[in-house]
């Protein structure tokens, strides 16, 4: 890993023109295709697609070339949300996998590749590591095809429409009930891939939509991650047009953040918390989320009487545990909702429908719902990993941990106090940084604990 290219079992992500170049993308596509071909009977094809980033077309062409060079056909979905691409792979019997060109929430200079297994889920960590080893040349098994066996390339339209229809057909979504509320939604898609799917979905649910930056041209007008501090324009829109709720998605549309009717961003964790409360009440089973998700998720699970299970950060870990325990609902506290009734990946369009269903059933506003429940304050810190001693930093935290805090070492270190407050410190898997998160009932306590961990981590420098 370098500051400009991150290679992991989840895929690659890098700064375009520095760490991530077309030749890198082509080799990674070939490594992925070789891995897939080894376990796939017959020839089959790989579905490819991208978010709206400006570098997307060039990198998609390179990825397609790498896959075809191994002898597999590619079918191009065009600009699609990440969950749309995964659903398309799952429902295409001839597909042997998928590759999506996206850097998710990373800033505009970045792009990346996400790998999809034939089941329509991200590659498992062991499978991802196999691709990684092929890409890095640790095993000499990228098998390029002879001229007569080069794969073909074709295009397919309509994946987004099929995704919308699947969401609308879910038994948990009552289209007539939602439409009867005539919700006015302010929608911010940050010029990512969200506009082409979020707008038609909301309109099919009977919503009136006031849109911001729906054009999928990749020219992000703000930092693309849908954090509270990046949603000022959406907040203003909600109050100006008197919307009932504001929705913001990230560029590849797997995360949904909420703004209440008063123009107040409520934080991404509320998305999963409300989805859990809705789904688990109907389909009682363990809820699965990661170690960095808010106490709100635990509260939601407690409210409907189901257990909560925590995993290391990353969707693949959450999905694996959901399958293991038979979970109906899970996800990550960054606004990523995974509902097994549709498919096992984070899905912002699905999350939006679930939130509208929740509000329609509760006959309340988002602001009122949030106000009725306990609230917490999360403080986040990041430290550059350059020159940072990971093991030394984690050892310093473990040595200083108070005896009353329960320690979890699945992913970095997480400490939880008896009152439910917690801290989580871990190296990022998508950026060259060390992440620190602290949550407590008050911002002052959360900030003090984050500062304490920050100082301990820097001792490893």
C-alpha positions as CSV (number, residue, x, y, z in Angstrom):
1,X,0.0,0.0,0.0
2,X,1.2,3.5,-0.8
3,X,-0.5,6.9,-0.3
4,X,-1.6,6.8,-3.9
5,X,-2.7,3.2,-4.3
6,X,-4.3,0.9,-1.8
7,X,-4.5,-2.8,-2.7
8,X,-6.5,-5.1,-0.4
9,X,-8.7,-8.1,-0.4
10,X,-11.6,-5.8,-1.2
11,X,-10.2,-4.4,-4.4
12,X,-8.0,-1.4,-5.3
13,X,-8.4,2.3,-4.7
14,X,-6.0,5.0,-5.7
15,X,-5.3,8.5,-7.0
16,X,-5.8,8.5,-10.7
17,X,-2.6,9.1,-12.8
18,X,-0.4,8.3,-9.8
19,X,-1.2,5.0,-8.1
20,X,-4.1,4.0,-10.3
21,X,-3.4,4.0,-14.0
22,X,-5.0,2.2,-17.0
23,X,-2.3,-0.4,-17.1
24,X,-2.8,-1.1,-13.4
25,X,-6.6,-1.4,-14.0
26,X,-6.1,-3.7,-16.9
27,X,-3.8,-6.0,-14.9
28,X,-6.2,-6.1,-12.0
29,X,-9.1,-6.9,-14.4
30,X,-7.0,-9.8,-15.8
31,X,-6.1,-11.1,-12.3
32,X,-9.8,-11.0,-11.3
33,X,-10.9,-12.7,-14.5
34,X,-8.2,-15.5,-14.1
35,X,-9.5,-16.1,-10.5
36,X,-13.1,-16.2,-11.7
37,X,-12.4,-18.4,-14.7
38,X,-10.7,-21.0,-12.5
39,X,-13.9,-21.6,-10.6
40,X,-16.5,-21.0,-13.4
41,X,-17.7,-23.8,-15.7
42,X,-17.9,-22.7,-19.3
43,X,-17.0,-19.3,-20.6
44,X,-19.6,-17.0,-19.1
45,X,-19.3,-13.2,-18.9
46,X,-18.3,-10.5,-16.5
47,X,-20.6,-7.6,-15.9
48,X,-18.8,-4.2,-15.6
49,X,-20.0,-0.8,-14.7
50,X,-18.9,2.5,-13.1
51,X,-19.9,5.5,-11.1
52,X,-19.8,8.9,-12.7
53,X,-16.2,9.9,-12.0
54,X,-14.5,11.7,-14.8
55,X,-11.8,9.0,-15.0
56,X,-14.4,6.3,-15.2
57,X,-14.6,5.7,-18.9
58,X,-10.9,5.3,-19.4
59,X,-10.5,2.9,-16.5
60,X,-13.6,0.9,-17.5
61,X,-12.1,0.4,-20.9
62,X,-8.8,-0.8,-19.3
63,X,-10.7,-3.2,-17.0
64,X,-12.7,-4.5,-19.9
65,X,-9.4,-5.1,-21.9
66,X,-7.9,-7.0,-19.0
67,X,-10.9,-9.3,-18.6
68,X,-11.2,-9.9,-22.3
69,X,-7.5,-10.7,-22.6
70,X,-8.0,-13.6,-20.3
71,X,-10.8,-14.9,-22.5
72,X,-14.0,-13.9,-20.7
73,X,-16.7,-11.8,-22.3
74,X,-17.7,-8.5,-20.7
75,X,-21.1,-6.9,-20.6
76,X,-21.1,-3.1,-19.9
77,X,-23.9,-1.8,-17.7
78,X,-22.7,1.8,-18.1
79,X,-23.1,4.3,-15.1
80,X,-24.8,2.3,-12.3
81,X,-25.1,2.4,-8.6
82,X,-22.9,-0.2,-6.9
83,X,-25.9,-2.1,-5.5
84,X,-27.4,-2.1,-8.9
85,X,-24.3,-3.8,-10.3
86,X,-24.3,-6.4,-7.6
87,X,-28.0,-7.1,-8.1
88,X,-27.5,-7.4,-11.9
89,X,-24.8,-10.0,-11.4
90,X,-26.9,-12.0,-9.0
91,X,-29.9,-12.1,-11.4
92,X,-27.9,-12.9,-14.5
93,X,-27.5,-16.6,-14.8
94,X,-24.8,-16.3,-17.4
95,X,-22.7,-13.9,-15.3
96,X,-19.6,-15.3,-13.6
97,X,-18.8,-12.1,-11.7
98,X,-18.6,-8.4,-11.9
99,X,-16.1,-5.5,-11.7
100,X,-17.2,-2.0,-10.7
101,X,-15.1,1.0,-11.3
102,X,-15.7,3.3,-8.3
103,X,-14.0,4.9,-5.4
104,X,-17.2,5.2,-3.4
105,X,-17.0,8.2,-1.1
106,X,-13.3,9.1,-1.8
107,X,-12.5,12.5,-3.1
108,X,-12.6,13.3,-6.8
109,X,-8.9,12.5,-7.6
110,X,-9.5,8.9,-6.6
111,X,-11.0,5.9,-8.3
112,X,-10.9,2.2,-7.8
113,X,-12.2,-1.3,-8.6
114,X,-14.7,-3.4,-6.6
115,X,-15.0,-7.2,-7.2
116,X,-18.3,-9.0,-7.3
117,X,-18.7,-12.8,-7.0
118,X,-21.2,-14.7,-9.1
119,X,-23.7,-14.8,-6.2
120,X,-24.0,-11.0,-6.4
121,X,-21.9,-10.2,-3.3
122,X,-18.5,-8.8,-2.9
123,X,-15.7,-11.3,-3.1
124,X,-15.0,-13.0,0.2
125,X,-11.7,-12.0,1.9
126,X,-9.9,-15.2,0.9
127,X,-11.0,-14.9,-2.7
128,X,-10.0,-11.2,-2.7
129,X,-6.6,-12.2,-1.4
130,X,-6.2,-14.7,-4.3
131,X,-6.8,-11.9,-6.8
132,X,-4.5,-9.6,-4.9
133,X,-1.7,-12.2,-5.1
134,X,-2.2,-12.7,-8.8
135,X,-2.2,-9.0,-9.4
136,X,1.0,-8.5,-7.4
137,X,2.8,-11.4,-9.1
138,X,3.1,-13.6,-5.9
139,X,1.7,-16.4,-8.0
140,X,2.3,-16.7,-11.7
141,X,-1.2,-17.5,-12.8
142,X,-2.6,-14.7,-14.8
143,X,-3.5,-16.7,-17.9
144,X,-3.9,-14.6,-21.0
145,X,-5.8,-16.1,-23.9
146,X,-4.6,-16.7,-27.5
147,X,-6.0,-14.5,-30.2
148,X,-8.9,-16.8,-31.1
149,X,-10.1,-16.9,-27.5
150,X,-10.2,-13.1,-26.7
151,X,-13.4,-12.2,-25.1
152,X,-16.2,-10.0,-26.6
153,X,-17.7,-6.8,-25.3
154,X,-21.3,-5.9,-25.3
155,X,-23.6,-3.3,-23.6
156,X,-26.7,-3.7,-21.6
157,X,-29.3,-1.1,-20.6
158,X,-32.0,-1.2,-17.9
159,X,-30.1,-2.5,-14.8
160,X,-31.3,0.6,-12.9
161,X,-34.9,0.1,-13.9
162,X,-34.8,-3.6,-12.8
163,X,-33.3,-2.5,-9.5
164,X,-36.2,-0.1,-8.9
165,X,-38.8,-2.7,-9.8
166,X,-37.3,-5.2,-7.3
167,X,-37.4,-2.7,-4.5
168,X,-41.0,-1.8,-5.3
169,X,-42.0,-5.5,-5.3
170,X,-40.7,-6.1,-1.8
171,X,-43.5,-7.2,0.6
172,X,-42.2,-4.8,3.3
173,X,-42.7,-1.8,1.0
174,X,-46.3,-0.6,0.9
175,X,-46.3,1.6,-2.1
176,X,-49.9,2.8,-1.6
177,X,-49.2,3.8,2.0
178,X,-46.1,5.7,1.2
179,X,-47.7,7.4,-1.8
180,X,-50.7,8.4,0.4
181,X,-48.3,10.6,2.5
182,X,-47.1,12.5,-0.6
183,X,-43.7,13.0,0.9
184,X,-41.7,16.0,-0.4
185,X,-38.1,14.8,-0.6
186,X,-35.0,17.0,-1.1
187,X,-32.4,14.8,-2.8
188,X,-28.7,15.4,-3.1
189,X,-26.8,13.0,-5.4
190,X,-23.5,15.0,-5.5
191,X,-23.4,14.4,-9.3
192,X,-22.6,10.8,-8.7
193,X,-24.5,7.7,-10.0
194,X,-27.5,8.3,-7.8
195,X,-29.7,10.6,-9.9
196,X,-30.6,8.0,-12.5
197,X,-32.0,5.6,-9.9
198,X,-33.0,7.6,-6.8
199,X,-35.2,10.1,-8.7
200,X,-37.4,7.5,-10.5
201,X,-37.6,5.3,-7.4
202,X,-38.9,8.2,-5.3
203,X,-41.3,9.3,-8.0
204,X,-42.7,5.8,-8.3
205,X,-43.3,6.0,-4.5
206,X,-45.4,9.1,-5.0
207,X,-42.9,11.6,-3.7
208,X,-42.4,15.1,-4.9
209,X,-38.6,15.6,-5.4
210,X,-36.5,18.7,-5.1
211,X,-33.2,17.7,-6.6
212,X,-29.7,18.9,-6.1
213,X,-26.8,17.9,-8.3
214,X,-28.6,14.9,-9.9
215,X,-26.5,15.0,-13.1
216,X,-24.1,12.0,-13.2
217,X,-21.1,13.9,-14.5
218,X,-18.7,13.2,-11.7
219,X,-17.9,16.9,-11.0
220,X,-18.6,16.8,-7.3
221,X,-19.6,20.2,-6.0
222,X,-18.7,19.3,-2.4
223,X,-16.7,16.6,-0.6
224,X,-18.5,13.4,-1.8
225,X,-18.9,11.6,1.5
226,X,-22.4,12.3,2.9
227,X,-21.1,13.4,6.3
228,X,-23.0,16.0,8.4
229,X,-20.5,18.7,7.6
230,X,-20.9,18.2,3.9
231,X,-24.7,18.5,3.8
232,X,-25.1,22.3,4.2
233,X,-26.6,22.8,0.8
234,X,-29.1,20.0,1.3
235,X,-30.1,21.4,4.7
236,X,-30.8,24.8,3.1
237,X,-32.8,23.1,0.4
238,X,-35.0,21.3,2.9
239,X,-35.9,24.5,4.7
240,X,-36.3,26.6,1.6
241,X,-38.7,24.2,-0.2
242,X,-40.3,22.9,3.1
243,X,-39.4,19.3,2.4
244,X,-40.5,16.5,4.7
245,X,-37.0,14.9,4.6
246,X,-33.7,15.2,2.9
247,X,-31.8,12.3,1.4
248,X,-28.1,12.4,0.5
249,X,-26.2,9.6,-1.2
250,X,-22.5,9.0,-2.0
251,X,-21.2,8.8,-5.6
252,X,-21.7,5.0,-5.9
253,X,-25.1,5.1,-4.0
254,X,-24.5,2.5,-1.3
255,X,-24.8,5.0,1.6
256,X,-27.8,7.1,2.6
257,X,-27.7,10.1,5.0
258,X,-30.8,11.9,6.4
259,X,-31.7,15.5,7.0
260,X,-34.9,16.1,9.0
261,X,-37.8,18.4,8.2
262,X,-36.1,21.3,10.0
263,X,-33.0,21.1,7.9
264,X,-30.9,19.3,10.5
265,X,-28.6,16.5,9.4
266,X,-29.2,13.7,11.9
267,X,-26.1,11.6,11.1
268,X,-25.7,8.5,9.0
269,X,-26.2,6.0,11.8
270,X,-29.9,6.9,12.0
271,X,-30.4,5.3,8.6
272,X,-29.5,1.9,9.7
273,X,-31.1,2.3,13.2
274,X,-34.6,3.1,11.7
275,X,-34.2,0.3,9.0
276,X,-33.4,-2.2,11.8
277,X,-36.4,-1.1,13.8
278,X,-38.7,-1.5,10.8
279,X,-37.4,-4.8,9.5
280,X,-36.5,-6.7,12.7
281,X,-39.9,-6.1,14.1
282,X,-41.3,-8.1,11.2
283,X,-38.5,-10.5,10.6
284,X,-37.0,-11.2,14.1
285,X,-33.4,-12.4,13.8
286,X,-30.0,-11.2,15.0
287,X,-28.9,-7.8,13.6
288,X,-25.3,-7.5,12.3
289,X,-23.2,-4.4,12.2
290,X,-19.6,-3.4,12.5
291,X,-17.5,-2.3,15.4
292,X,-17.7,1.4,14.4
293,X,-21.5,1.6,14.3
294,X,-23.3,3.8,16.8
295,X,-25.0,2.7,20.0
296,X,-28.2,3.7,18.1
297,X,-28.1,0.3,16.3
298,X,-27.9,-1.5,19.6
299,X,-30.9,0.6,20.9
300,X,-32.9,-0.3,17.8
301,X,-32.2,-4.0,18.2
302,X,-33.1,-3.8,21.9
303,X,-36.4,-1.9,21.1
304,X,-37.6,-4.9,19.0
305,X,-36.1,-7.6,21.1
306,X,-33.4,-9.0,18.9
307,X,-29.6,-9.5,19.6
308,X,-26.9,-7.4,17.9
309,X,-23.7,-8.9,16.6
310,X,-20.6,-6.8,15.7
311,X,-18.0,-7.6,13.1
312,X,-14.8,-6.0,11.8
313,X,-15.4,-3.0,9.5
314,X,-16.1,-3.8,5.9
315,X,-19.3,-5.0,4.2
316,X,-17.8,-8.4,3.4
317,X,-17.5,-9.2,7.1
318,X,-21.0,-8.0,7.9
319,X,-22.5,-10.1,5.1
320,X,-20.6,-13.2,6.0
321,X,-21.9,-13.0,9.6
322,X,-25.4,-12.3,8.4
323,X,-25.3,-15.5,6.4
324,X,-23.9,-17.4,9.3
325,X,-26.6,-16.3,11.8
326,X,-29.6,-16.0,9.4
327,X,-29.9,-12.2,9.8
328,X,-32.5,-10.3,7.9
329,X,-31.1,-6.8,8.4
330,X,-27.6,-5.5,8.9
331,X,-25.2,-3.0,7.6
332,X,-22.8,-0.3,8.6
333,X,-23.2,2.9,10.6
334,X,-22.1,5.0,7.6
335,X,-25.6,4.9,6.2
336,X,-25.2,1.5,4.5
337,X,-28.3,-0.8,4.9
338,X,-28.2,-4.4,3.9
339,X,-31.6,-6.2,3.7
340,X,-31.5,-9.9,2.9
341,X,-35.0,-9.7,1.4
342,X,-33.5,-7.9,-1.6
343,X,-29.8,-8.8,-1.7
344,X,-26.8,-8.8,0.6
345,X,-25.1,-5.5,-0.1
346,X,-25.4,-1.9,1.1
347,X,-28.1,-0.3,-0.9
348,X,-29.1,3.4,-0.6
349,X,-32.2,3.3,-2.9
350,X,-33.5,0.4,-0.8
351,X,-32.7,2.3,2.4
352,X,-34.6,5.3,1.2
353,X,-37.7,3.2,0.6
354,X,-37.4,1.6,4.1
355,X,-37.1,5.0,5.7
356,X,-40.2,6.3,3.9
357,X,-42.0,3.1,5.0
358,X,-41.0,3.7,8.6
359,X,-42.2,7.3,8.5
360,X,-45.5,6.4,6.8
361,X,-46.2,3.7,9.4
362,X,-45.2,5.8,12.4
363,X,-47.2,8.8,11.1
364,X,-44.5,11.0,12.4
365,X,-41.6,13.2,11.1
366,X,-38.0,12.3,11.2
367,X,-37.3,15.1,13.6
368,X,-39.9,13.8,16.0
369,X,-38.7,10.2,15.8
370,X,-35.1,11.2,16.5
371,X,-36.2,13.5,19.3
372,X,-38.1,10.7,21.1
373,X,-35.0,8.4,21.2
374,X,-31.7,8.5,23.0
375,X,-29.0,10.4,21.2
376,X,-25.2,10.2,21.3
377,X,-22.3,12.2,20.0
378,X,-19.7,10.7,17.8
379,X,-16.2,12.3,17.4
380,X,-13.9,11.2,14.7
381,X,-10.2,11.7,14.2
382,X,-7.8,10.6,11.4
383,X,-4.0,10.3,11.5
384,X,-1.8,9.8,8.5
385,X,-0.3,6.3,8.5
386,X,2.9,7.5,7.0
387,X,5.6,6.5,9.4
388,X,3.1,5.2,11.9
389,X,3.9,2.0,13.8
390,X,0.6,0.1,13.7
391,X,1.5,-2.6,16.2
392,X,3.1,-0.2,18.6
393,X,0.1,2.1,18.5
394,X,-2.4,-0.6,19.1
395,X,-0.2,-2.1,21.9
396,X,-0.1,1.4,23.6
397,X,-3.9,1.5,23.5
398,X,-4.3,-2.0,24.9
399,X,-1.8,-1.3,27.7
400,X,-3.6,1.9,28.7
401,X,-7.2,0.5,28.5
402,X,-9.1,0.9,31.8
403,X,-10.2,-2.3,33.5
404,X,-13.9,-1.4,33.4
405,X,-13.9,-1.2,29.6
406,X,-14.6,-4.3,27.5
407,X,-12.0,-4.8,24.8
408,X,-12.6,-6.2,21.3
409,X,-9.6,-7.0,19.1
410,X,-11.4,-8.2,15.9
411,X,-10.4,-5.0,14.0
412,X,-7.9,-2.7,15.7
413,X,-9.1,-2.1,19.2
414,X,-12.6,-1.3,20.4
415,X,-13.2,-0.4,24.1
416,X,-16.8,-0.2,25.5
417,X,-17.7,1.1,28.9
418,X,-20.6,-0.1,31.0
419,X,-22.7,2.9,30.1
420,X,-22.5,2.0,26.4
421,X,-20.0,4.6,25.4
422,X,-17.1,3.3,23.3
423,X,-14.0,4.1,21.2
424,X,-12.7,2.3,18.2
425,X,-9.2,2.7,16.7
426,X,-8.2,1.0,13.5
427,X,-6.2,1.4,10.3
428,X,-8.4,2.2,7.3
429,X,-8.8,-0.3,4.6
430,X,-9.6,2.3,1.9
431,X,-7.3,5.3,2.7
432,X,-3.8,5.6,4.0
433,X,-5.0,6.8,7.4
434,X,-5.6,5.6,11.0
435,X,-9.2,6.1,12.1
436,X,-10.4,6.9,15.6
437,X,-14.0,7.0,16.6
438,X,-15.5,7.8,20.0
439,X,-19.1,7.9,21.0
440,X,-20.7,9.0,24.3
441,X,-23.9,10.7,25.5
442,X,-22.1,14.0,25.4
443,X,-19.7,15.5,22.9
444,X,-17.2,16.6,25.5
445,X,-16.6,13.1,26.8
446,X,-16.4,11.7,23.3
447,X,-13.9,14.4,22.4
448,X,-11.8,13.7,25.5
449,X,-11.6,10.0,24.7
450,X,-10.8,10.6,21.0
451,X,-8.0,12.9,22.1
452,X,-6.7,10.3,24.5
453,X,-6.5,7.6,21.8
454,X,-5.0,10.1,19.3
455,X,-2.1,10.7,21.7
456,X,-1.6,7.0,22.3
457,X,-1.6,6.2,18.6
458,X,1.0,8.9,17.9
459,X,3.4,7.2,20.3
460,X,3.8,4.6,17.6
461,X,5.2,7.2,15.1
